[in-house]
Structures are given as structure tokens and as C-alpha cells.
Amino acid sequence: MAVSASAVKELRERTGAGMLDCKKALDETNGDIDKAIALLREKGLSAAANKAGRIATEGVVESYIHGGGRIGVLVEINCETDFVGKTDQFKEFARDIAMHIAAASPKYVRREEVPADELEKEKEILKAQALNEGKPEKIVEKMVEGRINKYYEEYCLLDQSFVKDPDKTISTLLNEKISTIGENISIRRFVRYELGEGLEKKVDNFVEEVMSQVNK
């Protein structure tokens, strides 16, 4: 199959590999971006993958307060050197991630952090929904797998679409920064507080609110 320029561009953004290497990887994997990423990593051509094993203990703990104190976020983002941690580019990235967390309200940084029992419970619910929709049992497992990916996109930070640029996931944004800054960068952990959380109150659209403040 012909590989589109947009797919090559996306793969380059996510891995930092060269354009020609990205095209070759997509050709070899019939356009499957996830398989192409794995292939580039196997060949040692992914810039982000090449830096992933490096120790990153410097960085910042960034904060974001929204709506006069209605939502507060603290996020720890690590890099390899104190020098990079103090650069405007790194600090801007940290601020963007903190703001995104305030707006998108993820529960976990990455898929591996989702508790196994929670994931199994979600799979059982999704399986029951598919069967109740009258779907053949032989395709239910594939449907559940697809819907679990939607679950990750909703609750896992790295899988979420970046609120300032929905065409990119946070994972893509992270890999872009790793490639341009030249150091391993890790979003280690975060905490998000919302005023009155757990109490009965009206539902607000925090994505719209946060973005309205950003665009002022």
C-alpha cells in the first residue's frame, strides 16, 4: 500500500527518526504506525527510544492554578541535566503539561499504571455492552480491545489528545521535545485537585475554560 506523507510526518514526530527511515518502516509494516515505531526501535533509529534508557533525575515540579483557585495541578517532569531543566523550552513544555492536566483530568500517566482489577472490570462491562448490542461473540473481543484503547485515550495522560493541539497526543508532544532538546524527558507523576471534588455540584466544561484563559 502507498504510504501517505501525513503518516510519515506523524511517525517522524513521534520517534525523531529520519524521513527516509520512517517511510521505509511504514512500507515494511503496511502503514501501521505502531508497528513502524516498534521496528524503528528495534533498528535503533528512534531518537526517543535511543534516549529512553538514560537516567533523568533533574527537571521541575510545575504548578498550574485555574479559575482563581478552583483547580490546582502539580506535575513532576524529569530531564537529564539541571541545565536543560532551567531552559525556557523545557519550562514551557512543563507548563503546557500542567495546563493540559487541569483541563483533561487524566487519572494515570501511562497505560501500565492502570490497576489490573480496574482494567478487567472495564473489559467485562465493555464485553457485556457489545453482547447486549447483539454483536457476534467471535468479534466481541476485537471490539473490547478497540474500546479499551478509547478508555486509555480518556484516562491516561500520554494517550490523551493535547488540548492546545488535538492532532497530537501527549506522547507525540513528549517525543518531539526529546528529539529537539536532545535529552531523555519523563513525565513522572502528577496530582490534580479540584475545589469541592467528590461533592455534588454542577458540571463544568474545564477544557473550554482553560483554553479561554490560554487564548486571552
LUMTOR-823173 format. One record per residue (C-alpha): residue number from 0; x, y, z. Coordinates in steps of 0.2 Angstrom, whole numbers, plus 5000, padded with zeros to 4 digits. Example, Ala and Ser with C-alpha at 12.3 -4.5 7.8 and 13.67 -1.06 7.14 Angstrom:
# LUMTOR-823173
(pt 0 (5062 4978 5039))
(pt 1 (5068 4995 5036))
END
This chain:
# LUMTOR-823173
(pt 0 (5000 5000 5000))
(pt 1 (5005 5018 4997))
(pt 2 (5012 5027 5012))
(pt 3 (5005 5045 5015))
(pt 4 (5015 5060 5018))
(pt 5 (5005 5063 5034))
(pt 6 (5009 5046 5041))
(pt 7 (5027 5048 5038))
(pt 8 (5026 5065 5046))
(pt 9 (5017 5058 5061))
(pt 10 (5030 5044 5063))
(pt 11 (5044 5056 5062))
(pt 12 (5036 5067 5076))
(pt 13 (5033 5053 5087))
(pt 14 (5051 5045 5085))
(pt 15 (5063 5058 5079))
(pt 16 (5069 5046 5066))
(pt 17 (5074 5052 5048))
(pt 18 (5061 5054 5035))
(pt 19 (5068 5041 5024))
(pt 20 (5069 5028 5039))
(pt 21 (5051 5032 5043))
(pt 22 (5045 5029 5026))
(pt 23 (5054 5013 5025))
(pt 24 (5047 5007 5042))
(pt 25 (5030 5011 5036))
(pt 26 (5032 5002 5019))
(pt 27 (5038 4987 5029))
(pt 28 (5023 4987 5041))
(pt 29 (5010 4991 5028))
(pt 30 (5007 5008 5035))
(pt 31 (5004 5003 5053))
(pt 32 (5012 5017 5064))
(pt 33 (5013 5007 5080))
(pt 34 (5022 4993 5071))
(pt 35 (5033 5005 5062))
(pt 36 (5038 5013 5079))
(pt 37 (5042 4996 5086))
(pt 38 (5053 4992 5070))
(pt 39 (5062 5009 5072))
(pt 40 (5066 5005 5090))
(pt 41 (5072 4988 5085))
(pt 42 (5084 4995 5072))
(pt 43 (5089 5009 5085))
(pt 44 (5083 5023 5074))
(pt 45 (5071 5031 5085))
(pt 46 (5079 5046 5094))
(pt 47 (5066 5045 5108))
(pt 48 (5070 5026 5110))
(pt 49 (5088 5029 5110))
(pt 50 (5087 5041 5125))
(pt 51 (5074 5032 5134))
(pt 52 (5087 5022 5145))
(pt 53 (5096 5037 5151))
(pt 54 (5094 5042 5169))
(pt 55 (5083 5058 5171))
(pt 56 (5083 5064 5189))
(pt 57 (5083 5083 5186))
(pt 58 (5069 5094 5179))
(pt 59 (5055 5104 5188))
(pt 60 (5039 5102 5198))
(pt 61 (5027 5113 5188))
(pt 62 (5011 5120 5195))
(pt 63 (4995 5127 5187))
(pt 64 (4981 5135 5196))
(pt 65 (4965 5138 5186))
(pt 66 (4949 5149 5189))
(pt 67 (4956 5158 5204))
(pt 68 (4960 5143 5214))
(pt 69 (4946 5131 5208))
(pt 70 (4958 5118 5200))
(pt 71 (4976 5115 5205))
(pt 72 (4989 5104 5197))
(pt 73 (5007 5099 5202))
(pt 74 (5017 5089 5189))
(pt 75 (5035 5082 5190))
(pt 76 (5044 5081 5174))
(pt 77 (5062 5075 5173))
(pt 78 (5076 5078 5162))
(pt 79 (5094 5073 5162))
(pt 80 (5103 5089 5167))
(pt 81 (5100 5104 5178))
(pt 82 (5105 5115 5163))
(pt 83 (5090 5108 5152))
(pt 84 (5078 5109 5167))
(pt 85 (5081 5128 5168))
(pt 86 (5078 5132 5149))
(pt 87 (5063 5141 5143))
(pt 88 (5059 5127 5131))
(pt 89 (5058 5114 5145))
(pt 90 (5049 5125 5157))
(pt 91 (5036 5130 5143))
(pt 92 (5033 5111 5140))
(pt 93 (5031 5108 5159))
(pt 94 (5018 5122 5159))
(pt 95 (5009 5115 5144))
(pt 96 (5008 5098 5153))
(pt 97 (5001 5105 5169))
(pt 98 (4988 5116 5160))
(pt 99 (4983 5100 5150))
(pt 100 (4981 5090 5166))
(pt 101 (4970 5104 5173))
(pt 102 (4959 5103 5158))
(pt 103 (4958 5085 5153))
(pt 104 (4959 5077 5171))
(pt 105 (4968 5061 5167))
(pt 106 (4969 5048 5181))
(pt 107 (4986 5040 5176))
(pt 108 (5002 5045 5167))
(pt 109 (5003 5029 5156))
(pt 110 (4994 5013 5152))
(pt 111 (5004 5002 5164))
(pt 112 (4998 5012 5179))
(pt 113 (4980 5007 5177))
(pt 114 (4976 4994 5190))
(pt 115 (4974 4976 5183))
(pt 116 (4957 4974 5193))
(pt 117 (4950 4991 5186))
(pt 118 (4955 4986 5168))
(pt 119 (4947 4969 5170))
(pt 120 (4931 4977 5177))
(pt 121 (4931 4989 5162))
(pt 122 (4933 4974 5150))
(pt 123 (4919 4965 5157))
(pt 124 (4907 4980 5156))
(pt 125 (4913 4983 5138))
(pt 126 (4910 4964 5134))
(pt 127 (4893 4965 5141))
(pt 128 (4889 4980 5131))
(pt 129 (4894 4973 5115))
(pt 130 (4884 4957 5118))
(pt 131 (4869 4967 5123))
(pt 132 (4871 4976 5106))
(pt 133 (4869 4959 5098))
(pt 134 (4887 4958 5091))
(pt 135 (4893 4941 5086))
(pt 136 (4903 4934 5100))
(pt 137 (4918 4930 5088))
(pt 138 (4921 4949 5085))
(pt 139 (4917 4954 5103))
(pt 140 (4935 4953 5109))
(pt 141 (4941 4964 5095))
(pt 142 (4928 4977 5099))
(pt 143 (4933 4976 5118))
(pt 144 (4951 4979 5113))
(pt 145 (4946 4994 5102))
(pt 146 (4935 5001 5116))
(pt 147 (4949 4999 5129))
(pt 148 (4960 5009 5118))
(pt 149 (4947 5023 5120))
(pt 150 (4947 5021 5139))
(pt 151 (4966 5024 5138))
(pt 152 (4964 5039 5127))
(pt 153 (4952 5046 5140))
(pt 154 (4961 5042 5156))
(pt 155 (4980 5040 5153))
(pt 156 (4989 5056 5150))
(pt 157 (5001 5050 5137))
(pt 158 (4987 5044 5126))
(pt 159 (4976 5059 5128))
(pt 160 (4975 5072 5114))
(pt 161 (4984 5088 5118))
(pt 162 (4971 5101 5122))
(pt 163 (4981 5115 5113))
(pt 164 (4984 5104 5098))
(pt 165 (4971 5089 5097))
(pt 166 (4980 5082 5082))
(pt 167 (4995 5077 5093))
(pt 168 (4994 5065 5108))
(pt 169 (5004 5070 5124))
(pt 170 (5016 5055 5119))
(pt 171 (5019 5063 5102))
(pt 172 (5022 5080 5111))
(pt 173 (5034 5072 5123))
(pt 174 (5044 5063 5109))
(pt 175 (5045 5079 5099))
(pt 176 (5053 5088 5114))
(pt 177 (5065 5073 5117))
(pt 178 (5071 5074 5099))
(pt 179 (5073 5093 5099))
(pt 180 (5080 5095 5116))
(pt 181 (5092 5080 5115))
(pt 182 (5089 5073 5132))
(pt 183 (5078 5059 5139))
(pt 184 (5062 5068 5147))
(pt 185 (5050 5059 5158))
(pt 186 (5033 5064 5164))
(pt 187 (5035 5055 5181))
(pt 188 (5019 5059 5191))
(pt 189 (5006 5072 5194))
(pt 190 (4992 5077 5206))
(pt 191 (4976 5087 5202))
(pt 192 (4965 5095 5214))
(pt 193 (4948 5102 5210))
(pt 194 (4938 5113 5223))
(pt 195 (4924 5103 5230))
(pt 196 (4929 5087 5222))
(pt 197 (4918 5072 5227))
(pt 198 (4904 5084 5232))
(pt 199 (4888 5087 5222))
(pt 200 (4890 5101 5211))
(pt 201 (4886 5107 5193))
(pt 202 (4896 5100 5179))
(pt 203 (4908 5112 5170))
(pt 204 (4917 5111 5154))
(pt 205 (4935 5114 5160))
(pt 206 (4943 5112 5143))
(pt 207 (4934 5127 5136))
(pt 208 (4938 5137 5152))
(pt 209 (4956 5133 5152))
(pt 210 (4958 5136 5134))
(pt 211 (4949 5153 5135))
(pt 212 (4962 5159 5148))
(pt 213 (4976 5152 5137))
(pt 214 (4970 5162 5122))
(pt 215 (4967 5178 5130))
END
